[in-house]
Amino acid sequence: WRLAILVQPMFVLLVAAAYVSPVGSSTMMLDNMWLKMHVLGAMVGYALFTLAAFAAFAVYTREAYLKAHVTSSFNEKLPVLPAAERGQFVLLGIGEAVLLGALVAGSMYLQTTEGVWFEATAKNIFAYLTFAVVALLLAARFMWGTRGSRAAKVVLGTYALLVLAYLG
């Protein structure tokens, strides 16, 4: 896919960071089925939203170059605008479904271990806020056709919320 020009440098940086990281393997035991489902769903959802953010960046960049009536070799390597927009929303839709599964599994884990469905931690609040904003964006896309740089900005802002949720 033509997003490789954006994804590959990030992948190389992440692999290098993992290689030089002083942190050893995790000693956390995933002994609960709900916790395993939550962690797996959260990681897959985070990956999907990351790809959606890259697609949003491509949409925003392509549109900016089109409006300025200029071109560059970088711009030419990005996906064409309709493909980037379509990819952005497909990835958001799948990511939203996976995130929902992760949120439900996390709630089930909390219920089985602590007897509550929700804890008001920064991680949870940002995760649920991310879910709500993406749901609203997908609804706006289907009801009013929201797209282009406006939608891309919302996706990039939502990705920032997700990063805050991940860092917690």
C-alpha positions as CSV (number, residue, x, y, z in Angstrom):
1,W,0.0,0.0,0.0
2,R,1.3,3.5,-0.7
3,L,1.2,4.4,3.0
4,A,4.5,2.5,3.3
5,I,6.4,5.7,2.8
6,L,5.0,6.8,6.1
7,V,4.8,3.5,8.0
8,Q,8.2,2.1,7.3
9,P,10.3,4.8,8.9
10,M,8.0,4.6,12.0
11,F,8.4,0.9,12.1
12,V,12.2,1.1,11.9
13,L,12.3,3.6,14.7
14,L,10.0,1.4,16.9
15,V,12.1,-1.7,16.2
16,A,15.3,0.3,17.0
17,A,13.8,1.7,20.2
18,A,12.7,-1.8,21.3
19,Y,16.2,-3.2,20.6
20,V,18.0,-0.6,22.7
21,S,15.3,-0.4,25.4
22,P,16.6,-1.3,28.9
23,V,13.2,-2.8,29.8
24,G,13.2,-6.6,29.9
25,S,10.3,-8.9,29.2
26,S,7.1,-8.3,31.1
27,T,6.5,-10.3,34.2
28,M,2.8,-9.5,34.1
29,M,0.7,-12.7,34.0
30,L,-2.2,-12.6,31.7
31,D,-4.0,-15.3,33.7
32,N,-7.6,-14.1,33.1
33,M,-9.4,-14.7,29.8
34,W,-11.0,-11.2,29.9
35,L,-7.6,-9.6,30.4
36,K,-6.1,-11.5,27.5
37,M,-8.9,-10.5,25.3
38,H,-8.7,-6.9,26.5
39,V,-4.9,-6.6,25.9
40,L,-5.1,-8.3,22.5
41,G,-8.0,-6.1,21.4
42,A,-6.3,-3.0,22.7
43,M,-3.1,-3.7,20.8
44,V,-4.9,-4.6,17.5
45,G,-7.2,-1.6,17.8
46,Y,-4.2,0.7,18.5
47,A,-2.5,-0.7,15.4
48,L,-5.6,-0.1,13.3
49,F,-6.0,3.5,14.6
50,T,-2.3,4.1,13.9
51,L,-2.8,3.1,10.3
52,A,-5.9,5.2,10.1
53,A,-3.9,8.2,11.4
54,F,-1.3,7.6,8.7
55,A,-4.1,7.6,6.2
56,A,-5.5,10.8,7.6
57,F,-2.1,12.4,7.4
58,A,-1.9,11.4,3.7
59,V,-5.4,12.8,3.1
60,Y,-4.5,16.1,4.8
61,T,-1.1,16.3,3.0
62,R,-2.6,15.5,-0.4
63,E,-5.4,18.0,0.0
64,A,-3.0,20.7,1.1
65,Y,-0.8,20.1,-2.0
66,L,-3.9,20.1,-4.3
67,K,-5.1,23.4,-2.8
68,A,-1.7,25.0,-3.2
69,H,-1.4,23.8,-6.8
70,V,2.1,22.4,-6.2
71,T,3.6,18.9,-6.2
72,S,6.6,17.1,-4.8
73,S,8.1,13.7,-5.0
74,F,6.9,13.0,-1.4
75,N,3.3,13.9,-2.3
76,E,3.4,11.7,-5.4
77,K,4.4,8.7,-3.3
78,L,1.3,9.1,-1.0
79,P,-1.9,7.3,-1.9
80,V,-4.3,9.2,-4.1
81,L,-6.9,11.1,-2.2
82,P,-9.9,8.9,-2.7
83,A,-7.9,5.8,-1.7
84,A,-6.5,7.4,1.4
85,E,-9.9,8.6,2.5
86,R,-11.5,5.2,1.9
87,G,-8.7,3.5,3.7
88,Q,-8.9,6.0,6.6
89,F,-12.6,5.2,7.2
90,V,-12.3,1.5,6.6
91,L,-9.5,1.3,9.2
92,L,-11.5,3.5,11.6
93,G,-14.6,1.3,11.3
94,I,-12.6,-1.9,11.9
95,G,-10.6,-0.2,14.7
96,E,-13.8,1.0,16.3
97,A,-15.3,-2.5,16.4
98,V,-12.0,-3.9,17.8
99,L,-11.8,-1.1,20.4
100,L,-15.4,-1.9,21.5
101,G,-14.4,-5.5,22.1
102,A,-11.4,-4.3,24.1
103,L,-13.5,-2.0,26.2
104,V,-16.1,-4.7,26.9
105,A,-13.4,-7.2,27.8
106,G,-11.8,-4.7,30.1
107,S,-15.1,-4.0,31.8
108,M,-15.7,-7.7,32.2
109,Y,-12.2,-8.1,33.7
110,L,-12.9,-5.3,36.2
111,Q,-16.3,-6.9,37.0
112,T,-14.7,-10.3,37.7
113,T,-11.8,-9.1,39.7
114,E,-13.0,-6.0,41.5
115,G,-16.7,-6.0,41.2
116,V,-17.1,-2.8,39.3
117,W,-17.7,-2.2,35.6
118,F,-15.8,1.1,35.2
119,E,-13.0,2.9,37.0
120,A,-12.6,6.6,36.3
121,T,-8.9,6.5,35.5
122,A,-7.2,8.7,32.9
123,K,-6.6,5.7,30.7
124,N,-10.3,4.7,30.8
125,I,-11.6,8.2,30.3
126,F,-9.4,8.8,27.2
127,A,-10.2,5.3,25.8
128,Y,-14.0,5.9,26.1
129,L,-13.6,9.4,24.8
130,T,-11.7,8.1,21.8
131,F,-14.5,5.5,21.1
132,A,-17.1,8.2,21.3
133,V,-15.3,10.7,19.0
134,V,-14.7,8.0,16.4
135,A,-18.3,6.8,16.6
136,L,-19.4,10.4,16.0
137,L,-17.0,10.8,13.1
138,L,-18.2,7.6,11.5
139,A,-21.8,8.7,12.0
140,A,-21.0,12.1,10.4
141,R,-19.4,10.4,7.5
142,F,-22.5,8.2,6.8
143,M,-25.1,10.9,7.5
144,W,-23.5,14.0,6.0
145,G,-20.6,12.7,4.0
146,T,-17.9,14.4,6.2
147,R,-14.5,13.8,4.6
148,G,-11.4,15.6,3.5
149,S,-9.1,17.6,5.7
150,R,-11.8,18.3,8.3
151,A,-12.3,14.5,8.9
152,A,-8.5,14.0,8.7
153,K,-8.0,16.6,11.5
154,V,-10.5,14.9,13.7
155,V,-8.8,11.5,13.1
156,L,-5.4,13.0,14.0
157,G,-6.9,14.6,17.1
158,T,-8.6,11.4,18.1
159,Y,-5.4,9.5,17.6
160,A,-3.8,12.0,20.1
161,L,-6.6,11.0,22.6
162,L,-5.8,7.3,22.0
163,V,-2.1,8.0,22.7
164,L,-3.0,9.6,25.9
165,A,-5.2,6.6,26.8
166,Y,-2.4,4.2,26.0
167,L,0.1,6.2,28.1
168,G,-2.6,6.6,30.8
